[in-house]
Amino acid sequence: MINNVVLVGRLTRDPDLRTTESGISVATFTLAVDRQFSNSQGEREADFINCVVWRKAAENLANFTSKGSLIGVQGRIQTRSYDNKEGQRVYVTEVVVDSFSFLESRRSRENKPVASNNFSTTNNVPNEEPKQDPFADTGKTIEISEDDLPF
């Protein structure tokens, strides 16, 4: 049986770091994951996925990410239930994160202007030439044999 989830998205709020009675760190967060298609108004929608991460990984996530951070997570879907104060059964489905990756630096998220599609950048370093796209349209056909394809 397989229960494996891989998500890439942005945090909708700062992670909520708590400690259990036995001293184990746990962080909960919601990840906004864009859908691959647009709705009838031409707008992109997103799914908001509840996630939980434990121990040292929870501390690292809480210390080094914040609302809007782009991260990738790998884990498994878990369902659980409990009775609330009113005696009603509440069902929860969440991703239990086994590992995560930072997909952008804090500095780049806070200071980076919106990227354009011209593929040339400047690093604000004096006397440095802008980097050019090595795959810019040269008008030449690229020959690729079937042996070069990974599938």
N, C-alpha and C positions, 0 to 999 in steps of 0.2 A: 504494500500500500504506500502511496505517496501523498504527503502533505507538505508542500513546499511553496513558499510565496516569495516573489522578488518584486519590490516596488521602488519607483523613483518618484519623489515628489517634494513638496515644500511643507515645512512645519506651519501649522495654522496658528500656533501660539508657542510660547516658551515651554519646554518640557517641564512637567510637574514631578519633581524629585521628592520622594518620601523614603522613610526607613521603616521596616517592619519591626515588630516588638522584639524579634530575635536579632536585629541589627543589620538586616539585608537591605541594600538599596534597591529601589524600584522606581522607574520613571515611566509615566504615561504621556502620550502625545497623540496628536491627530495629524495625519499626513494627507495633504491635498494632492491628488493624482489626476492630471488632466486626461480627459478621454481623447481618443484618436480621431473623433469626428465632431462636426458642428451640428447644432440643433437647427430647427427650421428657421430661426432668426439669424443664422450664420454665426452664432456665438459658441465658443467652446465651453463645455461643462466639465465639472470635476467631481470625483468621488472623494469623500472624506472618510479615511480609514483609521479606526482607533488602533493604537499600537501600545505594547508594553515591553520594556526591556529591564533586565535584572542585573544586579551586582555592579562590578566595576564599569561595565559598559553603560549602565544607567548613569553613573556619576560622570563619565566622559561625555555622554550625550548632553546632559544638563549643563556641564561646564563649558562646552565648546560650540554649542548651537543656540539659536534663538529663533523667534518667529521669523519666517521667511527663508530659513536656511534650506538649501537644496541637499538632500541626502538620499542615499540608496539603502534599502534594508533587505535582509534575507531572513526568513523565519518560517513560522507555520501558523495556520489558522487554528484558533482554539475557541470553543464555545463553553460557556459555563452559565450557571444560574444561581440565584440567591433570592431569599425572601426579604422584601423591603420593610420599612417600619409599619406600613399599612397592612402587612401580611400578604401582599401580592407577589407572585413569582415574577422575577425580572430575568430575562435572558440577555446575555452579552456575547457578542462575537468580536474577536479582536485578533490581531497578529502578534504573536509572541516572537520578538526579534531575537535571533541568534547572533547576528552580526550586522553592522552598518558601516557605511562609508561616507565621508564628507566629499561632496561633489563640486564644491567651490570653497575658496578660502573666505574667511570673514572679511578680509580687506577687499577682495575683489567684489564681494556682494555689496559692501558699504560704499566703495569709492568708484566702482566701475560704471561708466556711462552705458546706456543701452547700446548694444552692439549693432553695427550696420552689416549689410551683406556684401561689402566690397572686399573683405578679407585682408585689408591692410590695417595695421595697427601701429600706434606709437606708444612707447613706454615712458614718455615724459623724461627721457634721458637726453641731455644736450648733445648735439652733433651726431645723433644716431639716425641712420636711415630707416624709414618705415619698412616693415617686413612686407614682402609681396607674396601673393598667392602663387605657389609653384605650379598649380594646375589651372591657371587662368586660360581662357579660351585662346588657343594659338591657331585655330583653324585646321589643325592636323588631326587625323583619325588615329585613335589609339588601337593597336592590334592586341587582342587578348586571345590566347588559345584556351581550349577547354581544360587543358592540364593545369592552368593557372587558377581556375575557379575552385573555391573550397567546397563546392556542393555538386 
